[in-house]
Amino acid sequence: MSDHELQALRVRIDSLDEKILELISQRARCAQEVGRIKMATLKEGEEAIFYRPEREAQVLKRIMELNKGPLDNEEMARLFREIMSTCLALEQPLKVAYLGPEGTFSQAAALKHFGQAVVSKPMAAIDEIFREVAAGAVSFGVVPVENSTEGAINHTLDSFLEHDLVICGEVELRIHHHLLVAENTKTEKISRIYSHAQSLAQCRKWLDAHYPNVERVAVSSNAEAAKRVKSEWNSAAIAGDMAAQLYGLSILADKIEDRPDNSTRFLIIGNQTVPATGDDKTSVIISMSNKPGALHELLIPFHASGIDLTRIETRPSRSGKWSYVFFIDFYGHKDDPLVRDALEKVAQESVGLKVLGSYPNAVL
Ligand SMILES: O=C(O)C(=O)C[C@]1(C(=O)O)C=C[C@@H](O)C=C1
């Protein structure tokens, strides 16, 4: 390519950037106006709801449908995710709690779901995230609920039994673990590997093959593991890209998770119910009396209505020895007539039914 052609393309890019800038500014002014209308139309005692997950899901899906490349749909949606995130911050900056410290996969999930313009607040434990949201100190919380390799995150399920919060969204994150070392680590003398117990489990086979005799130490988070390695010359950490960058560690071995599709699903918890988008999921907790065939009976109404269940987990109910509750996720919104019918029947058969929330299927 000649200098002349390069120059011409750069002039074109400058002119396109000017148009994009003008359009983004116009869009931001529209969002400000939306914010003003939301405030002006409030009834007495009502609080303005600026964040609208159902609308955000629609915007992102529409962009993916309209996109003709060369950027792929996910990349394009991610750009719009950030534009919307900054537009929302003009209406009202969102505060979101996640499982800290900084650099955890939970923080990555929060930023993936809400965009970089949120104010994210690290919490020390899952239960604290629930409490922070319940107390109104933050608008939303992001909690891990299941991992494709290791299964349910029981702390999160149990917290739903203790708090009255609503699930307003979900986000799935591909989890790539790396073996990280600090500048002063003697890599041939590593005698200890720190990580969260879940991450150690997700890399078990790799560790057995490469570091069979090295002590594995479970700590409260991957980011905490990364932090510790900074000051120890004989240890390494298993954590992700964010932690590596934040704590200035280098990657000794990358993508060491045993399963290449290793992913974690996170839930967004808050206080606001979300209207239907036409592509939603619902999560419920059901307790049944302790009798033979209880689970079968509970599933009949879902089957009869053709509702597609995506997950069932069982947890001790905490209200009696050997009694259990079922956490069930399925496609559909609680206001869909078919879902409403099925839930009415389930309520009749069960001892207790609690709808944790209906929310848009994860777009990104
Ligand atoms: O449509 C709205 O209600 C808006 O506030 C605008 C907007 C956007 O930028 O598109 C911003 C934040 C909401 O979460 C959803 C959408």
The ligand as an SDF file (V2000), in Angstrom:
LIG
                    3D

 16 16  0  0  0  0  0  0  0  0999 V2000
  -34.3550    2.9080   27.6610 O   0  0  0  0  0  0  0  0  0  0  0  0
  -34.0940    3.2820   28.8110 C   0  0  0  0  0  0  0  0  0  0  0  0
  -34.8880    3.1190   29.7570 O   0  0  0  0  0  0  0  0  0  0  0  0
  -32.8190    3.9470   29.0770 C   0  0  0  0  0  0  0  0  0  0  0  0
  -32.5890    4.3590   30.1950 O   0  0  0  0  0  0  0  0  0  0  0  0
  -31.7640    4.0410   28.0030 C   0  0  0  0  0  0  0  0  0  0  0  0
  -30.7280    2.9410   28.0850 C   0  0  0  0  0  0  0  0  0  0  0  0
  -29.8310    3.0200   26.8030 C   0  0  0  0  0  0  0  0  0  0  0  0
  -28.7920    3.6420   26.8610 O   0  0  0  0  0  0  0  0  0  0  0  0
  -30.2730    2.4990   25.7680 O   0  0  0  0  0  0  0  0  0  0  0  0
  -29.8850    3.1280   29.2840 C   0  0  0  0  0  0  0  0  0  0  0  0
  -30.0560    2.3820   30.4190 C   0  0  0  0  0  0  0  0  0  0  0  0
  -31.0690    1.3600   30.5730 C   0  0  0  0  0  0  0  0  0  0  0  0
  -30.6230    0.3040   31.3600 O   0  0  0  0  0  0  0  0  0  0  0  0
  -31.5810    0.8960   29.2780 C   0  0  0  0  0  0  0  0  0  0  0  0
  -31.3890    1.6230   28.1410 C   0  0  0  0  0  0  0  0  0  0  0  0
  1  2  2  0
  2  3  1  0
  2  4  1  0
  4  5  2  0
  4  6  1  0
  6  7  1  0
  7  8  1  0
  7 11  1  0
  7 16  1  0
  8  9  2  0
  8 10  1  0
 11 12  2  0
 12 13  1  0
 13 14  1  0
 13 15  1  0
 15 16  2  0
M  END
$$$$
